[in-house]
């Protein structure tokens, strides 16, 4: 006879502030790290607690292409694209942080996704 615990549900208290989850993606790891540094600087200036940047697994897309157009099937080239990802969580963001984040200019090639939790 086994005893099972009831499933715990995560419910937020009624007065809690939402959290922000910021995901950054880029083909260049240095550009992503610089962008994460900018966001953590903004959070430090506005007095907001952050967790991260947490490096997520690098996504690797590999492509194999024939070198010639018609013959020589054995002659092939392989290419790969690496997508570097970082995650930053912001606890209890204030209005000053959100305004600074809205005015932030990131380098070309950085994709940012912001979610409220």
N, C-alpha and C positions, 0 to 999 in steps of 0.2 A: 504494500500500500504506500503510495507516494503522495506527498503533499505538495501542491503547486501554489506558488504565490500568485495573487491576482495581477493582471497586467497593469503596469504603472503607466499612467498617461502624463505627459508633460503639459501642464497648463500654466499659463502665465498669470501672475497676480493682476488684478484689474488696473492698478496704478503704475505698472512697470513701463519703462520706456522701451521702444523697440531697439533691436541690435541691427547693425549694418554688416553685411557680408560683402566684401569687395574682392572680386576675382580679376586678376590681370593675366593676359595672355600675350605672347610675342614670340617671334622667331629668334630674337637675340636676347640671351640671358642677361647681359649687362644693362640693356635698356629697361628690362623688367625690374631689375634690382634698383636701378636709379629711380624709377617711378614709385616703387614701394618706399624708398627712402623719402621721397617728396611727401607722400601721404602720411608717413609716420611723423615727419617734421610738423606737418599741419596739425596733426592730432596732439602733438606735444605743446604747440603754441596755444591751442584752444582748450587745453586741459581735459582731454578725453582719453580714456583708457583704451588701449588697443592690444590685440593678441596677434602676433605675427610680425613679419611676413612668414607664412608657412609655405615651404616649397612643395608643390604637388608633383606627382609623377610627370615626367616629360613625355609628351605624346610624339611618337616617331612614325611618320608616314613614308613608306618605301615604294619607289616606282622603278620598274624594270622596263627598259626600252631597247629595241633592236638598233644596232649601230647603222645597218644599211636598211634601205627601204624594201628590198625585194628578196634578196638571197642572203646567205650567211647567217642562218638562224642561231648558230652557236656564238656569234659575236654580239654581246649585249653589254649595255651600260646600266649601272644601278645608281639611282639618286635617292636622297632622303631629305625630308623636311622635319626639323625638330621644333616642336611647339612647347615653350617653357611657360609654366603656370605658377602663380603665387596666390595665396589667400591671406587676406587681412580681415579680422573681425573687430568691429568697433563697438564697445560697450557703452550704452547710454549716450548716444551722440547729442550734442547740443546744436542750437541754431547756428552759432558761429562756425562750427566745424562743417555743417552742411553747406553753408554759403561759401566757405573757402574751397570745399570740394567741388562745388559747381563752377567756380572760377578757375579751377586748376587746368593748366594746359599740359597735356602729356605729349611726349615725342611721337612722331609718326611711326606707325607699326605696332602700337600698343592698344590692345582691345581691353576695355574695362566694362565690368558687369557689376552693378550694385543691386543688392537685394535687401529687403527688410525682413527680419525674422521675428 
